[in-house]
Amino acid sequence: MEAEAEQIEYSELIRQMRWRLGLTQEDLAIKLKVRLVTVNRWENGHTSPSRMAFDRIETVLSEMGDRGRDLLDRYFISD
């Protein structure tokens, strides 16, 4: 049950990030250097991003500045 909750949160992270950037799933896949089907599976809660993908996601959120700050705070531990 806990794994399902985590995947749902991850799907919301991906969806929110993509929406705020104004990107399609395909555009986000290119930006994160993953396949379109991977982004689709993340958004639909079928899988969660790998550690490498999370690193890329964190970088993109950081680059977004204020638009991504709340997502960084919610999903990533700050130093």
N, C-alpha and C positions, 0 to 999 in steps of 0.2 A: 504494500500500500504506500509506503514512504517513497519508493522509487517512482510510482505514478505521480505523486505530488510534485516531486522534483522535476519530472519531465514536463508537467503542466506549467510550472514556473519557467522553465527554460523556453517553452514554446511562446510564452508571453514575452519574454526578453527578446527573442528573435523577432517576433511580430512587431513589438514596439520600436525596436531599433530600425527595422526595415521601413516602417511607416514614417518615422521621424526623418529618415534620410530620403524618403520619397522614391524608394527603389522597388523594383519587382523582385520576386524570388530569384530570378535569373541574374539580375544585376548584383544582388547581395552575394550570390554564390561566386560570381566573378571576383568581387571585392575581397571575399574571404578565402578565395582560392580553393573552393570545394565545388562539388557538382550540384546542379539544380535539385536533383532528387534528394540530396542531403539536406538542403535548406527546407525543402518541403516536408521531409520526415521530422525535422526539428520542430517546425511550426505546428505540425499535427500531433506532436507528442509521441511519435513512434520511437524516436531515439533522442539522445541528448548529445550535445557537442563533445568532441574529444578534448583533451587537455590542450592540444595544439590549436584547435579551433577556438577554444576559450581565450587563449592568448591573443589570437587575431581579433576576436570580438572585443576584448578589453581595449586593445589598441584603437580600434575604430571608435568605440565609445569615448575614449580619451580625446581623440581628434575632433569629436563632435562638440566639445566644450560644454556649455550650459545645457544644451539639448540632450546630452547623454549623462549628465552628472548624477541624476537620481537613479538611473539604471546601474551605473557603476557602484553607487553606494549600496544599492539593494542586492546586487548579485556578486560583487567582488569585494574582497577584504582589502582595505587600504592600509598602507604601511605607516 
